[in-house]
Amino acid sequence: MKRFLGFIEKEFYHIFRDKRSLFILFGMPIAQILLFGFAITNEINNVEIAILDHSKDATTGEIINKISASKYFSINQFIEQEADIEAAFKKGKIKAVLNFENDFSKNLVKEKQATIQVITDATDPNTANTISNYINSILQNYQLDQNKDIKIVYQIVPQTRMIYNPELKSVFMFVPGVMTIILMLVSAMMTSISITREKELGTMEILLVSPLKPFQVIIGKVVPYIFLSMINAVVIILLSIFIFKMPVQGSLFLLGLESVLFIITSLTLGILISTISATQQTAMMISLMGLMLPVILLSGFIFPISSMPAPLQIISHFIPAKWFIIILKGIMLKGVGISLLWKETLILLAMTLFFIGLSIKKYKIRLE
């Protein structure tokens, strides 16, 4: 019994001496609870919309003010003509456009009916449906308020039109997210485990003192995962096109280049994980819980980022998957080019350079 208790005591010493293990044991569960508690929500907040007001009368002004006053919507811009609607959507900021017909107030008085067209971005079907329902609810409340003191009942008829995904197929939302998760996990997790295995077995030092230079050793280990990830990307795209009938409106060449860039970003992140991981188990835990959960919760894959608390929205900017999902949806569903995706591309490139620089610094520290 004394030996057994001594063994238990020794295990406690090992656990408390390893700060990374303590973080995994205590930090990760807390982070997961906070992420799940704040990020999992079907509500919308501060969704940016645009207004196309052909009438510009007092009634449309009241409706616009009522919508703007709610916590659910924020008016991003006022559009002057219908030809500008698609361009506004392709910029990626607005999620809906309210299109008021000509002579809105006059039609409401004379014909007892006026029309507002609600155009939503259906690349995310769940969010598009929620936005449409919220707008309809606000319009119904306004209509009830106006009909309280009059005998002739006015009627406002919203007309909803979904663009980019008119049939509201969920696969159009999940394919970019699944592709991002697979590329991230295959690239980052497998690379980190592969390099950590060498360090754990004590063979990394042997490789580094061989005639090969250290960066050649790292590149030699990374290159196979680039090809594996590219194959995964091609397979996912082919399945989405031929099985799920998902369109690719933009350039396949640009889609391939952006995919390669994200793969390299993920690989450099995997190398960075390997520099701070002493064992394969630690590397796997960091990769799974430190990468997969943020990709699912904070990338906009399932839950709209605009509805999250401000701190989580700030954190989401540092998640590479967020920017890659924007790129995928832009190319595959909206058909946009590099002229509208240059910012996201530069962010991924900057992250790649940052991960490479930090990894080199960490490797130098460990080898001194």
Summary of the structure (lengths in Angstrom):
residues: 368
radius of gyration: 26.1
end to end distance: 43.3
largest distance: 93.8
contacts: 1175
relative contact order: 0.11
helix: 68%
strand: 10%
